[in-house]
């Protein structure tokens, strides 16, 4: 599995574990919901700036995101 897919999967799992919808995460992170959807499905190249904002909204560090599940 590629690193991008691992990160996308980790972000989705973290969002769901916190009981957040994509829309709520979008509001918290400032990243559009449509972009979060594409990130979670692996359909878009993940920008570091988006990754940082989403990680902050989920109270995660980038190290936690990149660890295999």
C-alpha positions in Angstrom: 0.0 0.0 0.0 1.4 3.4 -0.9 2.1 6.1 1.7 -0.6 8.3 0.3 -3.2 5.6 0.7 -2.0 4.8 4.2 -2.3 8.5 5.2 -5.7 8.8 3.6 -7.0 5.8 5.5 -5.5 7.0 8.7 -7.2 10.4 8.4 -10.5 8.8 7.7 -10.2 6.5 10.6 -9.2 9.3 12.9 -12.2 11.4 11.7 -14.6 8.6 12.2 -13.1 7.7 15.7 -13.9 11.3 16.8 -17.4 11.0 15.4 -16.9 13.9 13.0 -18.5 14.2 9.6 -16.5 15.4 6.7 -18.4 18.7 6.8 -17.5 19.2 10.5 -13.9 18.4 9.8 -13.9 20.9 7.0 -15.3 23.6 9.3 -12.6 22.8 11.9 -9.7 22.6 9.5 -10.6 25.2 6.9 -10.1 22.5 4.2 -13.2 22.2 1.9 -15.4 19.1 2.5 -15.1 18.1 -1.2 -11.3 18.1 -0.8 -11.5 16.0 2.4 -13.6 13.5 0.5 -11.1 13.3 -2.3 -8.2 13.0 0.1 -10.0 10.1 2.0 -10.7 8.3 -1.3 -7.1 8.8 -2.5 -8.5 10.8 -5.5 -6.3 13.9 -5.0 -2.6 14.6 -4.4 -2.4 15.6 -0.7 -0.8 18.9 -0.1 1.2 19.3 3.0 -0.7 22.4 4.0 -4.0 20.5 3.9 -2.5 17.6 5.8 -1.2 19.9 8.6 -4.6 21.6 9.0 -6.6 18.4 9.0 -4.1 16.8 11.5 -4.5 19.9 13.8 -8.3 19.6 13.7 -8.1 15.9 14.6 -5.5 16.6 17.4 -2.9 14.4 15.6 0.7 14.9 14.8 2.0 14.0 11.4 3.9 11.1 13.0 0.6 9.5 14.1 -0.9 9.8 10.7 2.0 8.1 8.9 2.1 5.0 11.2 0.6 1.9 9.7 -2.7 0.7 11.2 
